[in-house]
Amino acid sequence: MTSRQAPKPTKDDNAQAQAASHPSLIALVRLVARSAAASDFDRAEAKREAGHDEAD
């Protein structure tokens, strides 16, 4: 059997890694996550106000 080695990173791979750790990208991901959580909360609140109490 032959052992397989992981491919060596290319310039494009390095650029993607740098982009993934870019502060504005991280901030954007956090903003989207907060927005999704707020939407979930708003939907649950609307259900409660409509009289559909459900334990989530």
Helices and strands as residue ranges (DSSP letters): H 11-20, H 23-49
